[in-house]
């Protein structure tokens, strides 16, 4: 088995952002019960993970940085006690700028966190306010500066397509983030259909949103700007300096074994894909009864694994084996897919790179359409 990853979902937030479609709660009363439940779930999973070595741990949310550093330390100690987590494992904590302080940084480092992914989203006060972020641009810059000085590996997120965003404001945010000392940048397109608040606002005020063409142009401009600063575009939404790719996230795209703890978490383990329930009370009740709160548990057969290797692997700039894609297309006996495949190559959406197939930079703009044909 290749080295595995551990994901822990911590769903607690101080407030819900307008664009958020994740499983989160703004009610802190259940937090201690939840942390105990995660520890119980880890104990239930321990026998299954016997013999596996983990080289990444990822605390996602929600807002993991909202928890006291002592809670993160206890949780990480529990995981190290239950699983063979390597001393050199990448341990990532997602954080919001308003939670970053000297005391928090000291606590995270003492706990064993060595990578922080900070949700900047924008360095424009108007854009942050429009989607209900609790920090402003000044606080974000201060947090980035503190994190950069801490010695932790630093990743920053931005969102393209926020209400009121312009080409100039987005590029200013991008420049500010890159200048802050981050080693990894994630940029996500605002998915207006994911939340009713944003979807309704765009319907009523379309003038507040960049057009699809404007966003496409900015995406390409952004890629060139980051390349000029030494970042490599290694996955659809992610750029990194050499050697600073997100070790844990790459596991999902390469179908490496991962375990998921917490409400709504997903995993791929032992040839099975599993997902926990997305309801917090159901999650807590199941573990109080001593059982895993699994909502989905199904085997992944050879054909499904081959399909996943293509539509997940194509997300990466390294692409997938050309022969593997060709065999899948021919073997599918889907004439439309064969015609689409030939069209993607001739139109420069996909390209051959030696014996591998990958998206071009322009091709990434229509990647969802392409990848959906392999799902």
Buried (B, 14 or more C-beta within 10 A) or exposed (E): EEBBBBBBBBBBBEEBBBBBEBBBBEEEEBBEEBBEBBBBBBBBBEEEBEEBBBBBBBBBBBBBBBBEBEBBBBBBEBBBEBBBBEEEBBBBBBBBBBBBBEEBBEBBBEBBBBBBBBBBBBBBBBBBBBBEBBBBBEBBBBBBEBBBEBEBBBBBBBBBBBBBBEEEBBBBBBEBBBEBEBBBBBBBBBEBEEBEBBEEBBEEEEEEBBEEEBBBBBBEBBBEBBEEBEBBBBBBBBBBBEEBBBBBBBBBBBBBBBBBBBBBBBBBBEEEBBBBBBBBEBBBBBBEEEEBBEBEEEEBEEEEBBBBBBBBBBBBBBBBBBEBBEEBBEEBEBEEBBEBBEEBBEEEBBBEEEEBBBBBBBBBBBBEEBBEBBE
